[in-house]
Amino acid sequence: MLVLAVCAAAQSQQVPDRTSDGRPDLQGYWYFGLATPLERPKEFENQVYLTADQARAFEQRTADRRRDVVAVHGPEWLDYGSHVGADLRTSIVIDPPDGRIPALTPQARAKETARRKVEQSGAADNPEERSPQERCLVFGAGPPLLPGPYNNNIEIVQTSDAVVVLSEMIHDARIVALDGRPAPPASMRSWLGASRGRWEGDTLIVETTNFAQLVTFRGSDERLRVVERFTPEGKDALRYEFTIDDPTAFTRQWTGSYTMTRTADRIYEYACHEGNFGLLNILSQARSVGER
């Protein structure tokens, strides 16, 4: 009887809660800090999975390297994620099979080089010459959602008609419509794009288009389309998969995946807004140097 009780308890942990309309209940707080790199490191170029020993060694080397990084924030602010994923993959990118982001097209490469040249030049006569990240307009809130140095938490709120993904990074809330409405015209664009969702079995599929033209992800352009898949793996794990589709920017589609874990931690405000002291200091310092 004890064995049966233990097995029943273990099985119940694998069954996700459901909402009143029968869908998996994704609501709550989820953490996705991760030591797994986005792209496969050269040392593992022919290896999809780590051994347990390799994973421990890689986590230690990663932690040591991050302690030596000089950042604008103190170490107590940082939360990279100390462990690789439970699947022990060598990269978040799962397709292409080499775990690397596909090359940019020639036109996208030229555009990205020009953009970086402007940003690295230090030009700051006009705040619009600075990146959306520096201006606290958008970054890190997805889609796609990727682990970063801090604020690796989201909150999901769910109804039968919509899902809201609230990101701790830059405190953006993305509303995913589930009522079958079409995407808006291409002329209507926003920082987080327009997200439309649907259920396929227990997987929530979200397609996002119509990003603002200043939004770029690893060299993407205004044709960026992100397809996300949220699949519960029991009550406390959420498999997240994203596919990047941008035929004028990348030579092929590519996909990444990792697992989020449920957390009881609070989501804190990320007090970053356009025109804050950071941008003010960038502009004033650049102009001060230019006047000397």
C-alpha positions as CSV (number, residue, x, y, z in Angstrom):
1,M,0.0,0.0,0.0
2,L,2.9,2.4,0.8
3,V,4.4,1.8,-2.6
4,L,1.1,2.5,-4.3
5,A,0.7,5.7,-2.3
6,V,4.1,6.9,-3.2
7,C,3.6,6.1,-6.9
8,A,0.2,7.9,-6.9
9,A,1.8,11.0,-5.3
10,A,4.6,11.1,-7.8
11,Q,2.1,10.7,-10.7
12,S,0.0,13.6,-9.4
13,Q,3.0,15.9,-9.5
14,Q,3.3,15.2,-13.3
15,V,-0.3,16.3,-14.0
16,P,-0.7,20.0,-14.6
17,D,-3.6,21.9,-13.0
18,R,-6.4,22.9,-15.4
19,T,-8.6,25.9,-15.7
20,S,-12.4,25.8,-15.8
21,D,-12.3,25.5,-19.6
22,G,-10.1,22.5,-19.4
23,R,-6.8,24.1,-20.5
24,P,-3.5,23.7,-18.7
25,D,-3.2,26.3,-16.0
26,L,0.0,28.2,-16.7
27,Q,-0.7,30.9,-14.2
28,G,1.9,31.9,-11.7
29,Y,5.6,32.9,-11.5
30,W,8.2,31.2,-13.6
31,Y,12.0,31.4,-13.3
32,F,14.3,30.9,-16.3
33,G,17.8,31.8,-15.2
34,L,20.2,29.3,-16.8
35,A,23.9,28.6,-17.2
36,T,23.3,27.0,-20.6
37,P,24.6,29.3,-23.3
38,L,22.4,30.4,-26.2
39,E,24.9,28.9,-28.7
40,R,27.0,25.8,-28.4
41,P,30.6,26.5,-27.2
42,K,33.4,25.4,-29.4
43,E,34.6,23.0,-26.8
44,F,31.4,21.0,-27.3
45,E,30.9,21.6,-31.1
46,N,30.2,17.9,-31.8
47,Q,28.3,17.2,-28.6
48,V,24.6,17.8,-28.1
49,Y,24.5,16.8,-24.4
50,L,26.8,17.2,-21.5
51,T,27.7,14.4,-19.1
52,A,27.0,15.0,-15.4
53,D,30.7,15.6,-14.8
54,Q,31.0,18.0,-17.7
55,A,27.9,19.9,-16.5
56,R,29.3,20.5,-13.1
57,A,32.7,21.6,-14.5
58,F,31.0,23.9,-17.0
59,E,28.8,25.5,-14.3
60,Q,31.9,26.1,-12.1
61,R,33.9,27.7,-14.9
62,T,30.9,29.8,-15.9
63,A,30.5,31.0,-12.3
64,D,34.2,31.8,-12.0
65,R,34.2,33.8,-15.2
66,R,31.1,35.8,-14.3
67,R,32.6,36.8,-11.0
68,D,35.5,38.5,-12.9
69,V,33.2,40.5,-15.1
70,V,33.1,44.3,-14.4
71,A,29.5,45.4,-14.7
72,V,27.5,48.6,-13.9
73,H,25.7,46.6,-11.2
74,G,27.1,45.1,-8.1
75,P,27.2,41.3,-7.9
76,E,24.3,41.3,-5.5
77,W,22.1,42.5,-8.3
78,L,23.1,39.7,-10.7
79,D,21.3,36.4,-11.1
80,Y,22.5,34.6,-14.2
81,G,21.3,31.2,-13.2
82,S,23.9,28.8,-11.8
83,H,22.9,25.5,-13.4
84,V,22.6,24.2,-17.0
85,G,19.2,22.8,-17.9
86,A,18.0,19.4,-16.6
87,D,18.3,18.0,-20.1
88,L,22.0,18.8,-20.0
89,R,22.0,20.3,-23.5
90,T,25.1,22.2,-24.6
91,S,23.1,25.1,-26.0
92,I,19.7,26.6,-25.9
93,V,19.7,26.5,-29.7
94,I,18.4,23.1,-30.7
95,D,18.1,23.7,-34.5
96,P,20.3,23.9,-36.5
97,P,21.7,20.7,-35.1
98,D,25.1,22.3,-34.6
99,G,23.6,24.5,-31.9
100,R,24.7,27.8,-33.6
101,I,22.6,30.7,-34.9
102,P,22.5,30.7,-38.7
103,A,24.4,33.3,-40.6
104,L,22.9,36.6,-41.5
105,T,22.0,37.4,-45.1
106,P,24.4,39.8,-46.8
107,Q,21.9,42.7,-46.6
108,A,21.2,42.0,-42.9
109,R,24.9,41.8,-42.1
110,A,25.5,45.2,-43.8
111,K,22.6,46.7,-41.8
112,E,23.9,45.3,-38.5
113,T,27.4,46.5,-39.2
114,A,26.1,50.0,-39.9
115,R,24.0,50.0,-36.8
116,R,26.8,48.9,-34.5
117,K,29.1,51.5,-36.0
118,V,26.7,54.2,-35.1
119,E,26.3,52.9,-31.5
120,Q,30.0,52.4,-31.0
121,S,30.9,55.8,-32.4
122,G,29.7,57.5,-29.2
123,A,27.5,59.8,-31.2
124,A,25.0,61.3,-28.8
125,D,23.8,64.5,-30.2
126,N,20.4,63.0,-30.7
127,P,18.9,60.5,-28.2
128,E,17.3,58.6,-31.1
129,E,20.8,57.7,-32.2
130,R,21.2,55.5,-29.1
131,S,19.8,52.0,-29.0
132,P,16.3,51.1,-27.7
133,Q,18.1,49.3,-24.8
134,E,20.0,52.4,-23.7
135,R,16.8,54.4,-23.9
136,C,14.9,51.8,-21.7
137,L,12.3,51.3,-24.5
138,V,12.5,47.6,-24.8
139,F,14.9,44.7,-24.1
140,G,14.9,41.3,-22.5
141,A,11.1,41.1,-22.3
142,G,10.8,39.1,-25.4
143,P,9.6,37.6,-27.5
144,P,11.7,35.4,-27.4
145,L,12.4,35.1,-23.7
146,L,16.1,34.5,-23.0
147,P,18.0,34.1,-19.8
148,G,20.0,37.2,-18.8
149,P,22.2,38.6,-16.0
150,Y,19.1,39.4,-13.9
151,N,15.3,39.7,-13.8
152,N,14.8,36.1,-15.1
153,N,11.2,35.9,-13.9
154,I,7.8,36.2,-15.6
155,E,4.3,36.1,-14.4
156,I,1.6,34.5,-16.5
157,V,-2.1,35.5,-16.1
158,Q,-4.6,33.4,-18.1
159,T,-8.2,33.7,-19.2
160,S,-10.1,31.9,-21.9
161,D,-9.7,34.8,-24.2
162,A,-6.1,36.0,-23.5
163,V,-2.9,35.3,-21.8
164,V,-0.7,38.0,-20.3
165,V,3.0,37.5,-19.9
166,L,4.4,40.0,-17.4
167,S,8.2,40.2,-17.6
168,E,10.3,41.4,-14.7
169,M,12.9,42.8,-17.2
170,I,11.8,46.3,-17.9
171,H,8.4,45.4,-16.5
172,D,6.6,44.9,-19.8
173,A,3.3,43.1,-20.1
174,R,2.6,41.3,-23.3
175,I,-1.1,40.5,-24.1
176,V,-1.6,37.4,-26.2
177,A,-5.1,37.3,-27.8
178,L,-6.7,33.9,-27.9
179,D,-10.0,34.9,-29.5
180,G,-9.0,34.3,-33.1
181,R,-8.5,37.9,-34.1
182,P,-6.1,38.4,-37.1
183,A,-2.8,40.2,-36.8
184,P,-3.0,44.0,-37.4
185,P,-1.9,45.5,-40.7
186,A,1.9,45.6,-41.2
187,S,1.8,49.4,-40.7
188,M,0.7,49.0,-37.1
189,R,3.9,48.1,-35.1
190,S,4.9,48.1,-31.5
191,W,7.9,47.3,-29.3
192,L,6.7,43.9,-28.3
193,G,4.9,43.2,-31.6
194,A,1.4,41.8,-31.9
195,S,0.9,38.4,-30.3
196,R,-1.8,35.9,-31.3
197,G,-2.2,32.6,-29.5
198,R,-3.9,29.2,-29.9
199,W,-4.0,25.9,-28.1
200,E,-2.7,22.8,-29.7
201,G,-3.4,20.0,-27.2
202,D,-1.7,21.1,-24.0
203,T,0.7,23.5,-25.7
204,L,0.1,27.2,-26.0
205,I,1.4,28.4,-29.3
206,V,2.0,32.1,-29.7
207,E,2.9,33.8,-33.0
208,T,4.2,37.4,-32.8
209,T,4.8,39.8,-35.7
210,N,4.6,43.6,-36.3
211,F,7.6,44.5,-34.3
212,A,8.7,48.2,-34.3
213,Q,11.4,48.8,-36.9
214,L,14.0,49.7,-34.3
215,V,13.6,46.3,-32.7
216,T,16.3,43.9,-33.7
217,F,17.1,40.4,-32.3
218,R,20.5,39.0,-33.2
219,G,20.3,41.0,-36.5
220,S,16.6,40.6,-37.3
221,D,14.7,43.1,-39.3
222,E,11.0,44.3,-39.6
223,R,10.0,40.9,-41.1
224,L,10.8,39.1,-37.8
225,R,8.2,36.4,-36.8
226,V,8.6,34.6,-33.5
227,V,6.7,31.4,-32.8
228,E,6.7,30.4,-29.1
229,R,5.5,27.1,-27.5
230,F,4.6,26.8,-23.8
231,T,4.1,23.2,-22.7
232,P,3.6,22.2,-19.1
233,E,5.8,19.4,-17.8
234,G,3.9,18.6,-14.6
235,K,2.8,21.4,-12.2
236,D,6.2,23.0,-11.6
237,A,8.0,22.9,-15.0
238,L,7.2,24.7,-18.2
239,R,8.9,23.8,-21.5
240,Y,9.6,26.9,-23.6
241,E,10.4,26.7,-27.2
242,F,10.9,29.6,-29.7
243,T,11.4,29.7,-33.5
244,I,12.9,32.7,-35.2
245,D,11.6,33.2,-38.8
246,D,13.0,36.1,-40.7
247,P,14.0,35.1,-44.3
248,T,15.5,38.5,-45.2
249,A,17.7,38.5,-42.1
250,F,18.8,34.9,-41.5
251,T,19.8,32.2,-44.0
252,R,17.4,29.8,-42.3
253,Q,14.9,29.5,-39.5
254,W,16.3,28.6,-36.1
255,T,14.9,27.3,-32.8
256,G,15.8,27.3,-29.1
257,S,14.3,25.6,-26.1
258,Y,14.7,25.3,-22.3
259,T,12.6,24.6,-19.3
260,M,11.3,27.2,-16.8
261,T,10.6,26.3,-13.2
262,R,7.8,27.5,-11.0
263,T,8.9,29.9,-8.3
264,A,7.5,31.6,-5.2
265,D,9.8,34.6,-5.6
266,R,8.3,38.0,-6.1
267,I,8.6,40.0,-9.3
268,Y,10.2,43.3,-8.6
269,E,9.8,46.6,-10.6
270,Y,12.6,47.3,-13.0
271,A,12.7,51.1,-12.6
272,C,14.0,51.9,-16.1
273,H,12.2,54.5,-18.2
274,E,13.0,56.6,-21.3
275,G,14.9,59.8,-20.4
276,N,16.2,58.5,-17.1
277,F,19.6,59.4,-15.6
278,G,21.4,56.8,-17.6
279,L,20.5,58.4,-20.9
280,L,20.9,61.9,-19.5
281,N,24.5,61.0,-18.5
282,I,25.3,59.5,-21.9
283,L,24.2,62.6,-23.7
284,S,25.8,65.1,-21.3
285,Q,29.1,63.2,-21.2
286,A,29.3,62.9,-25.0
287,R,28.6,66.6,-25.5
288,S,31.0,67.6,-22.7
289,V,33.8,65.6,-24.4
290,G,32.9,67.0,-27.8
291,E,33.2,70.6,-26.5
292,R,36.8,70.1,-25.3
